[in-house]
């Protein structure tokens, strides 16, 4: 048994959060009859989440 297993140097994937934000925003926008606004807010939320993942991953 190894005392310290090697840590992965692969970066975390934040792009999926951006894609989920766009899709989630579009769905929410359709339900509220504001599709464009939903997509814009979804992109903003996804970009914020992806940036947070990037900053956390950069710190590792």
C-alpha positions as CSV (number, residue, x, y, z in Angstrom):
1,X,0.0,0.0,0.0
2,X,1.4,3.4,-1.0
3,X,1.6,6.1,1.7
4,X,0.8,8.9,-0.7
5,X,-1.1,8.1,-3.9
6,X,-0.1,10.4,-6.9
7,X,-2.5,13.3,-7.4
8,X,-4.1,14.0,-10.7
9,X,-2.8,17.0,-12.6
10,X,-5.8,16.9,-15.1
11,X,-7.8,20.2,-14.9
12,X,-11.4,20.1,-13.8
13,X,-14.0,20.5,-16.4
14,X,-16.1,23.7,-16.0
15,X,-17.4,23.8,-19.6
16,X,-20.2,21.4,-18.7
17,X,-21.5,23.9,-16.2
18,X,-21.7,26.5,-18.9
19,X,-23.6,24.2,-21.2
20,X,-26.0,23.2,-18.3
21,X,-26.5,26.9,-17.6
22,X,-27.6,27.6,-21.1
23,X,-29.9,24.7,-21.3
24,X,-31.3,25.3,-17.8
25,X,-31.8,29.0,-18.6
26,X,-33.6,28.2,-21.8
27,X,-36.0,25.7,-20.1
28,X,-36.7,28.2,-17.3
29,X,-37.2,31.0,-19.9
30,X,-39.6,28.9,-21.8
31,X,-41.6,28.2,-18.7
32,X,-41.7,32.0,-17.9
33,X,-42.3,33.0,-21.5
34,X,-38.9,34.9,-21.5
35,X,-36.7,32.6,-23.5
36,X,-34.0,35.2,-24.4
37,X,-33.7,36.4,-20.8
38,X,-33.5,32.9,-19.6
39,X,-30.7,32.0,-21.9
40,X,-28.8,35.2,-21.0
41,X,-29.2,34.5,-17.3
42,X,-28.3,30.8,-17.8
43,X,-25.1,31.8,-19.6
44,X,-24.2,34.2,-16.8
45,X,-24.8,31.6,-14.1
46,X,-22.9,29.0,-16.1
47,X,-20.0,31.3,-16.6
48,X,-19.8,32.2,-12.9
49,X,-19.9,28.5,-12.0
50,X,-17.2,27.7,-14.5
51,X,-15.0,30.5,-13.3
52,X,-15.4,29.3,-9.7
53,X,-14.4,25.8,-10.8
54,X,-11.4,27.3,-12.7
55,X,-10.2,29.3,-9.7
56,X,-10.6,26.3,-7.3
57,X,-8.7,24.1,-9.7
58,X,-6.0,26.6,-10.2
59,X,-5.4,26.8,-6.5
60,X,-4.7,23.0,-6.4
